[in-house]
Every structure is written in C-alpha cells, then in structure tokens.
Amino acid sequence: MKLHKLSVSENKMRGSIPVVIGNLSSLVSLYLRANQLTRAIPSVLGRLEILDLGFDSLNDHIQYEVCQLRNLIQVDLSNNRFSGPIPYALGNLTRLQHLSLGNNTLSSSIPENLFNLTSLVSLILAFNFLDSIPVGALGDMKPLKLLGSIKYSVLRQHVECFWSASNAFLP
C-alpha cells in the first residue's frame, strides 16, 4: 500500500517535522496544520504537491528546501513566525497554483518572478512587513484571481492595498 495523503493536523506535534516523512515516497499531500512545529522542513519530499504547514510555530526564514519541491501546487505557510524576505526561488515552482504566506513577519519586497507564475491563481501575503510590489507586477497578474489583502509599509509612508475575489483560498 502506498500512502498518498498524510494529515496529522491539530495534534500538538512539537519540534521538527519528522524526517521519516521523507521515506513516504508516494506522498503527494502533507497536512501538518495547527501543530507546534518549529523547525526543519525535510528536503526529501520530492513528489509533494500539497504542503500545509499553516498555524504552526515555524520560525526564522522560509527554508530553501520548500523551493526545491518542484511538484508543489498548493503551499500554505501562513500564520507562522517566518521572517526575512520571500525566497526568490519560490518563483521557480512553475506548477504552483496557491501560495499563502500571510500573517508572518516577512519583509523586503515581493519577488517579481512570483507574478510570472502562469499557474498561480491565489497569492496571500496579508499581514507581513513587505515594503514594495515590483513595478508593473499588478498589470501582469491576469491569471491571478485572488491576491488577498496586502498590508505593507514603505519607510516614508504607510500604504494599504486591497484586492479581492469571490473564491476562497484553501478547502
């Protein structure tokens, strides 16, 4: 039997994401939402299409290992404690359709290549400390149906930008 979906959300798991999850070679959906995970996203989850780590306690920066998971279609890293810039390499996930990074402490500018992802239909960046949207990026968002609410501040001014759509982000 091959395991395709693993959901252990809301189980009060603590510490690192267990490395043994990487041994599940057929795993395509991993839901570890609303635990108390703080460290290490395994890099050996190559077939993964859905990664849900929302509402955990992951901190520091978004790990490069996430950017190595080339089959990802849906990523939820919202409501954690990620800081620093959004990795430019996320824009290399060409199959990505849904990306939620809201409610962290991400800073710097939004990588321009995120707006070039032709499969992307929802991008949630609300409640971070992002300081700019690439010039011309909003005009290039034709396939993007939901950007959500971006609240960002520029050093000299505070700007609020809102975009909305009728569809929801995650099931």
Residue pairs with C-beta under 8 A, 6 or more apart in sequence:
2 25
2 26
3 24
3 26
3 27
4 26
4 27
4 28
4 29
5 27
5 28
5 29
5 30
5 31
6 21
6 24
6 27
6 29
6 30
6 31
7 29
7 31
8 31
8 32
8 35
9 31
9 32
9 33
9 34
9 35
9 52
10 33
10 34
10 35
11 35
12 35
12 36
13 32
13 35
13 36
13 37
14 35
14 36
14 37
14 38
15 37
15 38
15 39
16 37
16 38
16 39
16 40
17 32
17 37
17 39
17 40
17 41
17 42
17 53
19 40
19 42
19 44
21 27
21 30
21 42
21 45
22 42
22 43
22 44
22 45
23 44
25 47
26 47
27 45
27 47
27 48
28 47
28 48
28 49
28 50
28 71
29 48
29 49
29 50
30 45
30 48
30 50
30 51
30 52
31 50
31 52
32 52
32 53
32 56
33 52
33 53
33 54
33 55
33 56
33 76
34 54
34 55
34 56
35 56
36 56
36 57
37 53
37 56
37 57
37 58
38 56
38 57
38 58
38 59
39 58
39 59
40 63
41 53
41 58
41 63
41 65
41 66
42 65
43 65
43 68
45 51
45 69
46 68
46 69
46 70
46 71
47 71
48 69
48 71
48 72
49 71
49 72
49 73
49 74
49 95
50 72
50 73
50 74
50 75
51 66
51 69
51 72
51 74
51 75
51 76
51 77
52 74
52 75
52 76
52 170
53 76
53 77
53 80
54 76
54 77
54 78
54 79
54 80
54 100
54 170
55 78
55 79
55 80
56 79
56 80
57 80
57 81
58 77
58 80
58 81
58 82
59 80
59 81
59 82
59 83
60 81
60 82
60 83
60 84
61 82
61 83
61 84
61 85
61 87
62 77
62 82
62 84
62 86
62 87
62 90
62 101
62 106
64 87
64 89
66 72
66 75
66 77
66 87
66 90
67 87
67 89
67 90
67 92
67 93
69 93
70 92
70 93
70 94
70 95
71 95
72 93
72 95
72 96
73 95
73 96
73 97
73 98
73 119
74 96
74 97
74 98
74 170
75 93
75 96
75 98
75 99
75 100
76 98
76 100
76 169
76 170
77 100
77 101
77 104
78 100
78 101
78 102
78 103
78 104
78 124
79 102
79 103
79 104
80 103
80 104
81 104
81 105
82 101
82 104
82 105
82 106
83 104
83 105
83 106
83 107
84 106
84 107
84 108
85 106
85 107
85 108
85 109
85 111
86 101
86 106
86 108
86 110
86 111
86 114
86 125
86 130
87 111
88 111
88 113
90 96
90 99
90 111
90 114
91 111
91 112
91 113
91 114
91 116
91 117
92 113
93 117
94 117
94 118
94 119
95 119
96 117
96 119
96 120
97 119
97 120
97 121
97 122
98 120
98 121
98 122
98 169
98 170
99 114
99 120
99 122
99 123
99 124
100 122
100 123
100 124
100 169
100 170
101 124
101 125
101 128
102 124
102 125
102 126
102 127
102 128
102 148
103 126
103 127
103 128
104 127
104 128
105 128
105 129
106 125
106 128
106 129
106 130
107 128
107 129
107 130
107 131
108 130
108 131
109 130
109 131
109 132
109 133
109 134
110 125
110 130
110 132
110 133
110 134
110 137
111 134
112 134
112 137
114 120
114 123
115 134
115 137
115 140
115 141
115 144
116 140
118 143
119 143
120 143
120 144
121 143
121 144
121 145
121 146
122 144
122 145
122 146
122 147
122 148
122 167
122 169
123 144
123 146
123 147
123 148
124 146
124 147
124 148
124 169
125 147
125 148
125 150
126 148
126 149
126 150
126 151
127 149
127 151
128 151
128 152
129 152
129 153
130 150
130 152
131 152
131 153
131 154
131 155
132 152
132 154
133 150
133 152
133 161
141 147
145 165
145 167
146 163
146 164
146 165
146 167
146 169
147 163
148 163
148 164
148 169
149 161
149 162
149 163
149 164
150 161
150 162
150 163
151 160
151 161
152 159
152 161
153 159
